[in-house]
Amino acid sequence: MDITPGRTGPIYATVRAPPSKSYTHRALILAGLSNGISKIVGQLDADDTRITARALSALGVRILWEDNLITVNGTGGKLIASDLPIDIGDSGTSMRLLTAVCLLAQGEVTLTGSARMQERPIGPLVEALNVAGASIRYIKTPGCPPLVITGILKGSDISIDGSISSQFISSLLIASPYAESDTRIILSKPAVSKPYIDITTDMMAKFGIPVSHPGPLVWSIPSHKKYLPTTYTIEGDYSSASYWFALAAISGGEVTVEGLNPKSVQGDRRLLDILSDMGCTISWSRCAADGCGAVTVSRTKALTGIDVDMSDCPDVVQTLAMVAALADTKTRITGIHHLRVKESDRIAAICDGLTTLGLSVSATDDEIIINPGTLHAGVIHPNRDHRTAMSFAILGSVVGGITILDAGCVTKSYPEFWEVFRKVWKTGELC
């Protein structure tokens, strides 16, 4: 994708947030474990969510996927082991959330994935499950997929390190109602990206399983329960909406994003507060069409840098970095060590990309410092990482002369991104 020339003036636009990827993944799994027929309304149709649906189908869940509706015939927690390995591709969410769920299958399940997936850590989750009755073994590299999963989930007290991925905790939470005894999940280290755990427990409650959270590092889940069939509507995705927030910030214009829940537990909504601290104006209204929330981001004064811990909202770190690239002062982003093991090494991706475009950027394992400077044209290779491609596209819309290689990788989470981007970039008007 060649982004030439850059926009020389403010951009004014209204866009619709795509459905949440995180909510769609979880809705599919919870519906698949329920004891009846569930309806998922307004799902995200993207590579990752399709992977979760295919994996559940391989485990015996009957799924009918239509344009704006998924009908799921739940199994009541009784899954069937697939005769063939289940290929998770690049979907880390699918791999981690399904690892504990596969213990509910009668027989042995093999989960595999892409070359990058086979480098991503899953050891703490496997170790915790093996202590709790599983017998999971690694096929290749210890601590990483592919996995052969068998055994049971006994429940009781399960200790796990939460500092690598919140998805480890979410995996345990989702499977625990079908454990042999009540479960307490106890973190040996605090969780990163905790709002994603809140999404999981919120959705579990909607599907009939209450989860108590008696302490900051403890969750309690009752056993011998079954998820109830539910009609669940997927809310808009703040992670994907973040690119349009950033577009308003860097262009000095005004962008309204419709279809968002102003009371959402999604951690990435915090980007709005961060942009406000950097000089943007944030305002909320209601969509006339459906009554959902609409947020407008605008900027009329200079952007200033910020010092911010983003351990709870990792998926918008790259988006913020693009805004920081055009700020008048230095930005320091901390709490991001877990970005090293995402779809790519996202700390390296930010540093390499912004350096290629002319900025002075430095990083450690847990922070990035972005210094103000003059940006110029360049080529960005996202290494199959959708968030790298989309964030640098937003920066390119103003800088110009930027080429994004492997632009198709955005189908992982936001298949319509380039279509929306072209409309906004070329016209700067309502789309």
C-alpha positions, 0 to 999 in steps of 0.5 A, a space after each residue: 500500500 503506497 500512501 502518497 501524498 500526505 494530507 496537508 490539512 485537517 481531516 474531518 470524518 465519521 466512521 463506524 467502529 468494527 465489532 470487537 475481536 476480543 468479545 467475538 472470540 469469547 462469545 464463540 467459546 462460551 456459546 460453544 460450551 453452553 447447554 443450548 442454542 446461542 445467537 451471536 449478533 453483529 460479530 467481527 468477521 476476520 481471520 482470527 475469529 474465523 480461526 476460533 470458529 473453525 477450531 470449535 467446529 473441529 471439537 464438535 461444536 455446530 456453528 452457522 455463520 451468517 452475515 450479521 449472526 452466528 448460531 451456535 449449538 452448544 455442547 454443554 461442555 462435552 467436546 469431541 477430540 479432533 482426529 487431525 491437528 487443529 491449526 490456529 495460524 497466527 491467532 494467539 487469542 485462539 491458541 491460549 483461550 482454547 488450551 484449557 478448553 481442550 481438556 473438556 474433549 474426550 481424547 487427545 487434542 493437538 493444537 498447532 499454528 504458524 511459525 511465529 505462533 510456535 515461538 510465542 510463550 504458553 509455558 505458564 498456562 501449560 504448567 498450571 494446567 498440568 498441576 491441575 490434572 492435565 497432561 499437556 506436552 510440547 511437540 517441538 520447543 518447550 514452553 511454546 506450541 504445538 501442544 498435545 493436550 489430554 487429561 482433566 481439569 481438577 480445579 481447586 487452587 491453581 497458581 499462575 504467573 500473570 505477567 506474560 499474558 492475561 489470556 492465560 488467566 482468561 483460558 483458566 476462567 473459561 474452562 473452570 465451570 466444568 472442573 471437577 471442583 470449585 476453582 480458585 485462580 491465584 496469580 503469583 505475579 500481577 496480570 498484564 492487560 487486566 481489562 481483558 480478564 474483566 471482559 472474560 468475567 463480564 461475558 461469563 456472567 452474561 452466559 450464566 456463570 458468576 465469577 467472584 474476585 475476592 482479591 486483586 490476584 484471586 478469582 473464584 469460579 463455581 464448578 459443575 455449572 453449565 453456561 446458559 444459551 444466550 443471545 449476545 450482541 458484540 460491542 464496538 472495538 476500541 482497539 480498531 477505533 484507536 486508529 481513527 482517534 489517532 488520525 484526528 490527533 495527528 491531522 489536527 482535524 475531527 473524527 467521530 467514531 460511532 458504535 462504541 460503548 461508553 461504559 465498556 470494560 475494554 482497556 483500550 478506551 483509555 487511549 482517549 484519556 491519554 490523547 486528552 492529556 496530549 492536547 486533544 478534545 474528547 466528546 461523547 454523543 449518541 448515534 441517531 441510528 441505533 443509540 450506541 455511543 459516538 465519540 469525537 476526537 479533535 485537536 486545535 492546539 499543539 500535541 505534547 508528549 507524555 510519560 505513560 504506563 500502558 501495561 493495561 492497554 497494550 494493543 494501542 501502544 503502536 497507535 499512541 507511538 504514531 501520535 507521539 511521533 508528531 508531538 512537540 516534546 518527548 514521549 515515554 511509554 512504559 509497562 510494555 515488556 509483553 509486546 515482545 511476544 505478540 504477533 511480532 516484537 512490537 517494541 522493535 517494530 515501533 523503533 525500527 519503523 520510526 527510525 526508518 522515517 527519521 526519528 530518534 527512538 530508544 527502547 529497553 525491554 519495558 519502555 520506549 522513548 520517542 523524541 521529536 524530529 522531522 519525519 520523511 518517506 520510507 518503507 514499513 514492513 509489518 512482519 505480518 502484524 496487523 497493528 503495525 500496518 494500520 498504525 503506520 498507515 495512519 502516520 503515513 496519511 499525514 507524512 506521505 511517501 510511506 509504503 506499507 508492505 504486506 498490507 493484507 495482514 490487516 484481515 487478521 482483525 479489521 478486514 475493512 481497514 483499507 477501504 475505510 482508510 482510502 475514503 477518509 484519506 482521499 476525501 477527508 469527509 464523511 464516510 
